[in-house]
Amino acid sequence: MLKNLLIILLFNITLNFVVFPVSAKSANSLAHDALLQQVSEFVQDQVNPNNTPNITVKAMPLDSRIRISHCQSELQFDMPSRQRFTRHFPIKASCFDEGASWKAYVQVRVYEYIETIVTTTHIAKGEVISSDMIETALVDRNKVRAKSTDSMSNIVGGRAMRNITRGFQVSGSDVCLVCKGDSVAIIADYNNLTIKTSGTALENGSFGQSIQVQNNSSERIVKGVIGDLRQIFIKL
């Protein structure tokens, strides 16, 4: 009987040491989660008041050793001035509960995404690019190529000027909307009249670039700007 009582007593002591710390840990974890949620919402309101889908905010997890309690009063937040915004900055959260005040710093990341055109398959040099070979994707602003484009019309129908891998952000310089030797339409405005004739491209070029083209009728070489696919606009 005495042995059984000792076993029960030992079990209860062990239970006390196990259950209470786990409960405290769970409460701290819940307080962390609640804080991160409020910080995210606060920063979202500051940097993205119109709630546009291309901007997201993520509050980074706190060190589990940081102890905070649920704040009965409204949390106060302080953030860097707008002039010092970066992708990664701290938010100061303060709780002013009487007798149980605390403050914590939460690191926040702000992600801005930009629409750009990426390839859905490998494209070989010289291959004509069709609409099913590319798609519009949202890409982290800091990972967007400087010359990438978000215009399908600047790419579709053109030919790849080099081998392009799947998932690549395409720019106009990767594609010739007008390629050397292409038959093109030469379009000119003269006294409010539009004059159109056929020609042959003498250079490769992408949208908005100026290239030389030969008028097939007069064999005169002129310089014009690439507009739509295989269209050259000149000034008279």
C-alpha positions as CSV (number, residue, x, y, z in Angstrom):
1,M,0.0,0.0,0.0
2,L,2.8,2.4,1.0
3,K,4.6,1.6,-2.3
4,N,1.4,2.4,-4.3
5,L,1.0,5.7,-2.5
6,L,4.6,6.7,-3.2
7,I,4.1,5.9,-6.9
8,I,0.9,8.0,-7.1
9,L,2.7,10.9,-5.3
10,L,5.7,10.7,-7.7
11,F,3.3,10.6,-10.7
12,N,1.5,13.8,-9.5
13,I,4.8,15.6,-8.9
14,T,6.0,14.7,-12.4
15,L,2.7,15.7,-13.9
16,N,2.9,19.1,-12.3
17,F,6.4,19.7,-13.8
18,V,5.2,18.6,-17.3
19,V,1.8,20.1,-17.7
20,F,2.3,23.6,-16.4
21,P,5.4,24.5,-18.5
22,V,3.6,23.1,-21.6
23,S,0.5,25.3,-20.9
24,A,2.7,28.4,-20.4
25,K,4.5,27.6,-23.7
26,S,1.2,27.3,-25.5
27,A,-0.1,30.6,-24.1
28,N,3.1,32.3,-25.1
29,S,2.8,30.8,-28.6
30,L,-0.8,32.0,-28.9
31,A,0.3,35.5,-27.8
32,H,3.0,35.5,-30.4
33,D,0.6,34.5,-33.1
34,A,-1.9,37.2,-32.1
35,L,0.9,39.8,-32.1
36,L,2.2,38.9,-35.5
37,Q,-1.4,39.0,-37.0
38,Q,-1.9,42.5,-35.6
39,V,1.5,43.7,-36.7
40,S,0.8,42.4,-40.3
41,E,-2.6,44.2,-40.4
42,F,-1.1,47.4,-39.1
43,V,1.7,47.5,-41.7
44,Q,-0.7,46.4,-44.5
45,D,-2.9,49.5,-43.7
46,Q,0.2,51.7,-43.8
47,V,1.9,50.5,-47.0
48,N,-1.1,49.3,-48.9
49,P,-4.2,51.2,-47.9
50,N,-6.0,50.3,-51.1
51,N,-5.3,46.6,-50.5
52,T,-3.9,46.0,-53.9
53,P,-3.1,42.3,-54.5
54,N,0.5,42.9,-55.6
55,I,1.7,43.9,-52.2
56,T,1.9,41.5,-49.3
57,V,3.2,41.9,-45.7
58,K,4.8,39.2,-43.6
59,A,5.6,39.5,-39.9
60,M,8.6,37.3,-39.0
61,P,8.3,34.9,-36.1
62,L,9.6,36.0,-32.7
63,D,12.2,34.1,-30.8
64,S,10.3,31.5,-28.7
65,R,12.3,32.6,-25.6
66,I,10.6,36.1,-25.8
67,R,7.8,36.0,-23.2
68,I,4.8,38.2,-23.8
69,S,1.2,38.1,-22.4
70,H,-2.1,38.8,-24.0
71,C,-2.6,42.5,-24.0
72,Q,-5.9,43.6,-22.5
73,S,-5.5,47.2,-23.8
74,E,-5.1,48.2,-27.4
75,L,-1.5,47.6,-28.7
76,Q,0.5,50.6,-29.9
77,F,2.7,50.3,-32.9
78,D,5.6,52.4,-34.1
79,M,7.3,52.1,-37.5
80,P,10.1,53.8,-39.5
81,S,9.1,57.0,-41.4
82,R,8.1,56.4,-45.0
83,Q,11.3,58.0,-46.2
84,R,13.3,55.1,-44.6
85,F,11.1,52.2,-45.8
86,T,12.9,49.2,-47.0
87,R,11.8,45.6,-47.7
88,H,12.7,44.6,-44.2
89,F,12.2,46.8,-41.1
90,P,11.3,46.5,-37.4
91,I,7.9,47.4,-35.8
92,K,7.8,48.3,-32.2
93,A,4.8,46.9,-30.4
94,S,3.9,48.2,-26.9
95,C,1.4,47.0,-24.4
96,F,0.4,49.4,-21.6
97,D,-1.6,47.1,-19.3
98,E,-1.3,48.3,-15.8
99,G,1.2,46.2,-13.9
100,A,1.8,44.0,-17.0
101,S,3.2,46.3,-19.6
102,W,5.7,45.1,-22.2
103,K,7.2,45.9,-25.6
104,A,8.6,43.8,-28.4
105,Y,10.2,44.4,-31.8
106,V,8.8,42.5,-34.8
107,Q,10.7,42.3,-38.0
108,V,8.5,42.8,-41.0
109,R,9.0,42.0,-44.7
110,V,7.1,43.8,-47.4
111,Y,6.9,42.1,-50.8
112,E,5.8,44.0,-53.9
113,Y,5.0,42.0,-57.0
114,I,5.1,43.2,-60.6
115,E,3.4,41.6,-63.7
116,T,5.9,40.4,-66.2
117,I,6.0,37.8,-69.0
118,V,7.7,34.5,-68.4
119,T,8.1,31.5,-70.7
120,T,6.2,28.3,-70.0
121,T,8.5,26.1,-72.1
122,H,12.0,26.1,-73.6
123,I,12.2,28.2,-76.7
124,A,14.9,27.6,-79.3
125,K,16.7,30.3,-81.1
126,G,14.8,31.3,-84.2
127,E,11.5,29.7,-83.1
128,V,8.3,31.8,-83.5
129,I,6.8,32.5,-80.1
130,S,3.1,31.6,-79.8
131,S,0.8,32.7,-76.9
132,D,0.9,29.3,-75.3
133,M,4.7,29.6,-74.8
134,I,4.5,32.5,-72.5
135,E,2.2,33.7,-69.6
136,T,1.8,36.7,-67.3
137,A,3.2,36.1,-63.8
138,L,3.6,38.2,-60.6
139,V,7.3,38.4,-59.7
140,D,8.9,39.9,-56.6
141,R,9.9,43.5,-57.6
142,N,13.5,42.8,-56.5
143,K,13.8,39.8,-58.8
144,V,12.3,41.5,-62.0
145,R,14.8,41.9,-64.9
146,A,15.3,45.5,-65.8
147,K,14.3,45.0,-69.4
148,S,11.4,42.5,-68.9
149,T,8.0,43.3,-70.4
150,D,4.4,42.8,-69.4
151,S,3.1,43.2,-72.9
152,M,2.1,40.0,-74.8
153,S,1.8,41.9,-78.1
154,N,5.5,42.8,-77.9
155,I,6.4,39.2,-77.8
156,V,3.8,36.9,-79.6
157,G,4.6,36.3,-83.2
158,G,8.2,37.4,-82.9
159,R,11.2,35.0,-83.1
160,A,13.6,34.2,-80.3
161,M,17.0,35.7,-80.9
162,R,18.6,33.1,-78.6
163,N,17.8,30.0,-76.7
164,I,15.4,30.8,-73.9
165,T,14.8,28.6,-70.9
166,R,11.5,27.8,-69.2
167,G,10.5,30.3,-66.5
168,F,12.7,33.1,-68.0
169,Q,11.5,36.7,-67.8
170,V,11.3,37.8,-71.5
171,S,12.3,41.2,-72.7
172,G,12.0,42.9,-76.0
173,S,15.7,42.4,-76.6
174,D,15.2,38.6,-76.5
175,V,12.7,38.7,-79.4
176,C,12.7,40.3,-82.8
177,L,9.2,41.4,-83.8
178,V,10.8,42.3,-87.1
179,C,13.7,40.1,-88.1
180,K,16.3,40.7,-90.9
181,G,14.8,39.5,-94.2
182,D,11.2,39.7,-93.0
183,S,8.5,41.1,-95.4
184,V,7.1,44.1,-93.5
185,A,4.4,46.8,-94.0
186,I,5.9,50.3,-94.2
187,I,3.4,52.9,-92.9
188,A,3.8,56.6,-93.3
189,D,1.6,59.6,-92.4
190,Y,1.6,62.4,-94.9
191,N,-0.7,65.4,-94.8
192,N,-3.2,63.4,-92.6
193,L,-3.1,60.6,-95.2
194,T,-1.8,57.1,-94.4
195,I,0.4,55.6,-97.0
196,K,1.2,51.9,-96.8
197,T,3.6,49.9,-98.9
198,S,5.6,46.7,-98.6
199,G,9.3,46.4,-97.7
200,T,12.0,44.1,-96.5
201,A,13.7,44.5,-93.1
202,L,17.4,44.9,-93.2
203,E,17.9,44.5,-89.4
204,N,16.5,42.7,-86.4
205,G,14.5,44.8,-84.0
206,S,12.0,44.7,-81.1
207,F,9.0,46.9,-80.3
208,G,9.9,50.6,-80.4
209,Q,13.3,50.2,-81.9
210,S,14.4,52.0,-85.1
211,I,15.7,49.8,-87.9
212,Q,16.5,50.1,-91.6
213,V,14.0,48.8,-94.1
214,Q,14.0,48.7,-97.9
215,N,11.0,49.9,-99.9
216,N,10.2,47.0,-102.3
217,S,8.8,49.4,-105.0
218,S,11.4,52.1,-105.0
219,E,14.3,50.1,-103.5
220,R,14.9,53.1,-101.3
221,I,16.3,52.4,-97.9
222,V,14.6,54.2,-95.1
223,K,14.6,54.1,-91.3
224,G,11.5,53.5,-89.3
225,V,10.2,52.5,-85.8
226,I,8.8,49.1,-85.1
227,G,5.2,49.1,-84.0
228,D,3.0,46.1,-84.2
229,L,4.3,42.7,-85.5
230,R,6.2,43.3,-88.8
231,Q,5.0,46.9,-89.1
232,I,7.4,49.8,-89.6
233,F,6.3,53.4,-89.1
234,I,8.2,56.2,-90.8
235,K,7.9,60.0,-91.0
236,L,7.8,61.8,-94.4
